Amino acid sequence: MKAVGFTQHLPVSDSSSLQDLTLQAPTPGPRDLLVRVQAVAVNPVDTKVRGPKPTDVRHDPPKILGWDASGTVEAVGAEVTLFAVGDEVYYAGDYTRPGSNAELQAVDERIVGHKPRSLSFAEAAALPLTAITAWEGMVDRLHVRPGGEDAGKSILIIGGAGGVGSVAIQLAKQFGLKVIATASRPETAEWVRSMGADEVIDHKGDMPAQLKALGIGGVHYVYSTYFTEQHWKAIVEVLRPQGGVVAIDSAKDVDLALLKQKSGTFAWEFMFTRSMFQTDDMAEQGKLLNEVARLVDAGKLRGTATQTLTPIDAENLREAHRQLEGLGVIGKIVLQGWK
């Protein structure tokens, strides 16, 4: 099968940082689907895994990235019960297994969802990782109830125009929350409003002051998608007593003691936890992907793909990585089709 991968951690400017490869197709395990990949999306995690490391790490066989895909089930393992050959699916996959930047991928059926019928393969590939991250961050970490029981409460989403922020805004609105999203450019502010944000503030400015100017004294929840350390004091200040904060970036220096007087809670969201540790509730990811597909097909949730590159190859993946490393991407970059 064709694939794109690497053996050394190199800057994206190096043509060897991602290479076109021909590899042996995987054999599905008992609970695996063998998926013929039609489209993939690129996420910041791809660039972080690929990029240079302090020591010279080599990979043999080559490492295959890709944690967003849509495609068609080509074969199923002996214990598969949720899918059949020919089903159209979408998923983010497992951090500990070869990724989706390959024509064929083996993936556990429990973390796979049926592709939204109303979306193309390219449009569907943009959703899984961000949808899982946004849903788990709010529902499993902040304990927002998706049935609307928390309607009227407020959430500040820092980094609203990124992939996760774009889906989090929409899901928060579905859950009945008042959404304040951050954006620092006119085009990103316009994007987050189109996603459904009730208010927009600039994370490069004084966020507490901007909220007060809007008549918002504090928020019940904060979802921080990046630069949590940089914004930590502002996050603590705007959080209401007994509120909750969830972060997905690699914040290493946040003073959790600042939350003590407010009895505030802090949680990480890492969407690979369930598959990485084979948790008892691993199948919840497949279930939430099916619910997201239902919302999409009902017209209540829209896709977030903003750019599609063709075909899936090393040159186009390097271009997508270059753009993501520039930190200016709105929505998601998708690649579709193989030569």
C-alpha positions as CSV (number, residue, x, y, z in Angstrom):
1,M,0.0,0.0,0.0
2,K,1.0,3.6,-0.4
3,A,1.8,5.6,2.7
4,V,3.5,8.7,3.9
5,G,5.9,8.6,6.9
6,F,9.3,9.3,8.2
7,T,12.4,7.7,9.8
8,Q,14.0,10.8,11.3
9,H,12.5,13.8,13.2
10,L,13.3,16.7,10.9
11,P,12.1,20.3,10.2
12,V,9.3,20.4,7.7
13,S,11.5,22.4,5.4
14,D,13.6,19.1,4.9
15,S,12.2,17.0,2.1
16,S,12.9,13.9,4.1
17,S,10.7,15.1,7.0
18,L,7.8,13.2,5.3
19,Q,8.4,10.7,2.5
20,D,6.2,8.7,0.1
21,L,6.5,5.0,1.0
22,T,5.3,1.6,-0.1
23,L,4.5,-0.6,2.9
24,Q,2.9,-3.9,3.7
25,A,-0.8,-3.6,4.3
26,P,-1.9,-4.2,8.0
27,T,-3.7,-7.3,9.1
28,P,-6.8,-6.5,11.2
29,G,-7.0,-7.9,14.8
30,P,-10.1,-9.5,16.2
31,R,-11.9,-6.2,16.9
32,D,-10.3,-4.2,14.1
33,L,-11.7,-2.8,11.0
34,L,-9.4,-2.6,7.9
35,V,-10.3,0.8,6.4
36,R,-9.5,2.0,2.9
37,V,-8.7,5.6,3.6
38,Q,-10.3,8.1,1.3
39,A,-9.4,11.4,3.1
40,V,-7.3,12.6,6.1
41,A,-7.0,15.8,8.1
42,V,-3.9,17.2,9.8
43,N,-3.7,18.3,13.4
44,P,-1.1,20.1,15.6
45,V,-0.3,16.7,17.2
46,D,1.1,15.6,13.8
47,T,3.6,18.4,13.6
48,K,4.7,17.9,17.3
49,V,5.3,14.2,16.8
50,R,7.1,14.7,13.5
51,G,9.3,17.7,14.5
52,P,12.9,17.7,15.6
53,K,13.8,16.1,19.0
54,P,16.6,16.8,21.5
55,T,18.1,13.4,20.7
56,D,18.5,11.6,17.3
57,V,15.5,9.2,17.3
58,R,15.2,6.8,14.3
59,H,12.2,4.8,13.3
60,D,12.3,1.4,11.6
61,P,9.8,0.6,10.2
62,P,8.9,4.2,9.3
63,K,6.5,6.1,11.6
64,I,3.1,6.8,10.0
65,L,1.2,9.9,11.3
66,G,-2.4,10.8,10.9
67,W,-5.2,10.9,13.5
68,D,-8.2,12.0,11.4
69,A,-9.6,9.9,8.6
70,S,-12.7,8.8,6.7
71,G,-13.0,5.8,4.4
72,T,-14.7,2.5,3.6
73,V,-14.5,-0.7,5.6
74,E,-12.6,-3.2,3.5
75,A,-12.4,-6.1,5.9
76,V,-13.4,-6.9,9.5
77,G,-11.8,-8.9,12.4
78,A,-13.4,-12.0,13.7
79,E,-15.0,-10.3,16.7
80,V,-16.4,-7.2,15.0
81,T,-20.1,-6.6,15.6
82,L,-20.6,-2.9,15.0
83,F,-19.6,-2.6,11.3
84,A,-19.7,-4.5,8.0
85,V,-17.6,-4.5,4.8
86,G,-18.6,-1.5,2.7
87,D,-19.6,0.8,5.6
88,E,-18.5,4.4,5.3
89,V,-16.7,5.4,8.5
90,Y,-14.8,8.2,10.2
91,Y,-12.5,8.2,13.2
92,A,-9.4,9.7,14.9
93,G,-7.6,6.4,15.6
94,D,-5.1,5.3,18.3
95,Y,-1.9,7.2,19.1
96,T,-0.1,4.0,19.8
97,R,-0.8,2.4,16.4
98,P,0.2,3.4,12.8
99,G,-1.8,6.4,11.7
100,S,-4.1,7.2,8.8
101,N,-1.6,8.6,6.3
102,A,-1.8,5.3,4.4
103,E,-4.1,3.7,1.9
104,L,-5.2,1.0,4.4
105,Q,-5.4,1.3,8.2
106,A,-6.4,-1.1,11.0
107,V,-8.5,0.6,13.7
108,D,-10.5,-0.8,16.7
109,E,-14.2,-0.6,15.9
110,R,-15.0,0.8,19.3
111,I,-13.4,4.2,18.4
112,V,-15.0,4.4,15.0
113,G,-18.2,6.1,14.0
114,H,-20.5,5.9,10.9
115,K,-19.6,8.8,8.6
116,P,-22.2,11.6,8.4
117,R,-24.3,10.8,5.3
118,S,-24.5,14.5,4.3
119,L,-20.7,15.0,4.2
120,S,-18.2,14.0,1.6
121,F,-15.2,11.9,2.7
122,A,-13.1,15.0,2.7
123,E,-15.5,17.0,4.9
124,A,-16.0,14.1,7.3
125,A,-12.2,13.6,7.8
126,A,-12.0,17.1,9.3
127,L,-14.2,16.2,12.3
128,P,-13.2,13.2,14.4
129,L,-10.2,14.3,16.5
130,T,-11.7,17.8,17.1
131,A,-15.2,16.5,17.8
132,I,-13.9,13.9,20.3
133,T,-11.7,16.4,22.0
134,A,-14.4,19.1,22.2
135,W,-17.1,16.6,23.4
136,E,-14.9,14.9,26.0
137,G,-13.5,18.2,27.2
138,M,-16.9,19.5,28.0
139,V,-18.9,16.4,28.9
140,D,-16.3,14.1,30.5
141,R,-14.0,16.7,32.0
142,L,-16.2,19.7,32.8
143,H,-19.3,17.6,33.3
144,V,-21.5,19.7,31.0
145,R,-24.7,17.7,30.5
146,P,-25.5,17.4,26.7
147,G,-29.2,17.2,27.3
148,G,-29.5,20.9,28.1
149,E,-29.6,20.6,31.9
150,D,-26.9,23.3,32.1
151,A,-28.5,25.7,29.6
152,G,-27.8,29.3,30.4
153,K,-24.4,28.7,31.9
154,S,-21.4,30.4,30.2
155,I,-18.2,29.1,28.7
156,L,-15.1,30.9,27.5
157,I,-13.4,29.1,24.6
158,I,-9.8,30.3,24.1
159,G,-8.7,29.8,20.5
160,G,-12.2,29.6,19.0
161,A,-11.1,29.6,15.3
162,G,-8.9,26.4,15.6
163,G,-10.2,22.9,14.8
164,V,-11.2,22.1,18.4
165,G,-12.5,25.5,19.1
166,S,-14.7,25.5,16.0
167,V,-16.4,22.3,17.1
168,A,-16.5,23.2,20.8
169,I,-18.4,26.4,20.0
170,Q,-21.1,24.5,18.1
171,L,-21.4,21.7,20.7
172,A,-21.6,24.2,23.5
173,K,-24.5,25.9,21.7
174,Q,-26.2,22.5,21.3
175,F,-25.8,22.0,25.0
176,G,-27.5,25.3,25.7
177,L,-24.4,27.3,26.9
178,K,-23.7,31.0,26.4
179,V,-20.5,31.0,24.4
180,I,-17.7,33.6,24.5
181,A,-15.0,32.7,22.1
182,T,-11.6,34.3,21.6
183,A,-10.1,35.4,18.3
184,S,-7.4,37.9,17.5
185,R,-7.9,38.8,13.8
186,P,-11.0,40.1,11.9
187,E,-11.2,36.9,9.8
188,T,-11.0,34.6,12.9
189,A,-13.6,36.7,14.7
190,E,-15.9,36.4,11.7
191,W,-15.3,32.6,11.7
192,V,-16.1,32.0,15.3
193,R,-19.3,34.1,15.0
194,S,-20.3,31.9,12.0
195,M,-19.7,28.9,14.3
196,G,-22.3,30.3,16.7
197,A,-20.3,32.3,19.3
198,D,-22.5,34.7,21.2
199,E,-19.6,37.0,22.0
200,V,-16.1,37.4,20.7
201,I,-13.1,38.8,22.7
202,D,-9.4,39.1,21.8
203,H,-7.1,36.7,23.7
204,K,-4.2,39.0,23.0
205,G,-5.9,41.7,25.1
206,D,-7.2,42.0,28.6
207,M,-9.7,39.3,28.7
208,P,-11.2,40.0,32.1
209,A,-11.7,43.7,31.1
210,Q,-13.3,42.7,27.8
211,L,-15.7,40.4,29.6
212,K,-16.7,43.1,32.1
213,A,-17.3,45.5,29.2
214,L,-19.8,43.0,27.8
215,G,-21.5,42.8,31.2
216,I,-20.1,39.4,32.0
217,G,-18.7,39.2,35.5
218,G,-17.4,35.6,35.2
219,V,-17.9,32.3,33.4
220,H,-18.9,28.9,34.6
221,Y,-16.4,27.1,32.3
222,V,-13.2,27.8,30.5
223,Y,-12.0,25.6,27.6
224,S,-8.4,26.5,26.8
225,T,-7.1,25.1,23.5
226,Y,-3.6,26.7,23.6
227,F,-1.3,29.1,25.5
228,T,-2.9,28.1,28.8
229,E,0.2,29.1,30.7
230,Q,0.2,32.6,29.1
231,H,-3.5,33.1,30.0
232,W,-3.6,31.4,33.3
233,K,-4.0,34.4,35.6
234,A,-6.8,35.7,33.4
235,I,-8.5,32.3,33.3
236,V,-8.5,32.1,37.1
237,E,-9.8,35.7,37.3
238,V,-12.7,35.2,35.0
239,L,-13.7,31.8,36.4
240,R,-16.8,31.9,38.6
241,P,-16.6,30.2,42.1
242,Q,-16.9,26.4,41.8
243,G,-16.3,26.7,38.0
244,G,-14.2,24.4,35.9
245,V,-11.2,24.7,33.5
246,V,-10.2,22.2,30.9
247,A,-7.0,22.4,28.8
248,I,-5.6,20.5,25.8
249,D,-2.2,22.1,25.3
250,S,1.0,21.1,27.0
251,A,0.8,23.7,29.8
252,K,3.7,22.8,32.2
253,D,3.7,25.7,34.6
254,V,0.2,26.6,35.9
255,D,-0.3,27.4,39.5
256,L,-3.3,25.3,40.5
257,A,-3.3,26.8,43.9
258,L,-4.8,30.0,42.4
259,L,-8.0,28.0,42.0
260,K,-8.2,27.1,45.6
261,Q,-10.3,30.0,47.0
262,K,-12.8,29.5,44.2
263,S,-12.9,25.8,44.7
264,G,-12.2,25.6,41.0
265,T,-11.5,22.4,39.2
266,F,-8.9,21.8,36.5
267,A,-8.7,18.9,34.1
268,W,-6.7,17.8,31.1
269,E,-8.3,16.4,27.9
270,F,-6.3,14.0,25.8
271,M,-8.5,12.3,23.3
272,F,-6.2,9.3,23.0
273,T,-6.5,8.3,26.6
274,R,-9.3,5.8,26.1
275,S,-7.6,3.9,23.2
276,M,-4.1,4.2,24.7
277,F,-5.1,2.5,27.9
278,Q,-7.9,0.4,26.5
279,T,-10.3,1.8,29.1
280,D,-13.5,0.1,30.0
281,D,-15.5,2.9,28.4
282,M,-13.4,3.0,25.2
283,A,-16.6,2.5,23.1
284,E,-17.8,5.9,24.2
285,Q,-15.7,7.4,21.5
286,G,-17.6,5.5,18.8
287,K,-20.9,6.4,20.4
288,L,-20.1,10.2,20.5
289,L,-18.9,10.1,16.9
290,N,-22.3,8.6,15.9
291,E,-24.0,11.3,17.8
292,V,-21.9,14.0,16.1
293,A,-22.9,12.4,12.7
294,R,-26.5,12.6,13.7
295,L,-26.2,16.3,14.6
296,V,-24.4,17.0,11.3
297,D,-27.1,15.2,9.3
298,A,-29.8,17.0,11.2
299,G,-28.2,20.3,10.2
300,K,-27.3,21.2,13.8
301,L,-23.5,20.9,13.4
302,R,-21.4,22.0,10.4
303,G,-18.1,20.8,9.1
304,T,-14.9,22.7,9.7
305,A,-12.8,21.9,6.7
306,T,-11.5,25.1,5.2
307,Q,-8.9,23.8,2.7
308,T,-8.6,20.6,0.7
309,L,-5.4,19.4,-0.9
310,T,-5.2,16.6,-3.5
311,P,-3.7,14.0,-3.4
312,I,-2.6,12.5,-0.1
313,D,1.2,12.5,-0.6
314,A,4.3,13.7,1.2
315,E,4.5,17.0,-0.6
316,N,0.9,18.0,0.3
317,L,1.3,16.8,3.9
318,R,4.5,18.8,4.3
319,E,2.5,21.9,3.1
320,A,-0.2,21.2,5.6
321,H,2.4,20.8,8.4
322,R,4.0,24.1,7.3
323,Q,0.7,25.9,7.5
324,L,-0.1,24.5,10.9
325,E,3.3,25.4,12.3
326,G,2.6,29.0,11.3
327,L,-0.3,29.1,13.8
328,G,-2.6,30.9,11.4
329,V,-4.9,28.2,10.3
330,I,-8.6,28.6,10.6
331,G,-10.6,25.4,10.8
332,K,-9.0,22.2,9.3
333,I,-6.8,21.3,6.4
334,V,-7.9,18.1,4.6
335,L,-6.2,15.9,2.1
336,Q,-8.1,13.5,-0.2
337,G,-7.4,10.8,-2.7
338,W,-4.3,8.8,-3.7
339,K,-2.4,8.9,-7.0
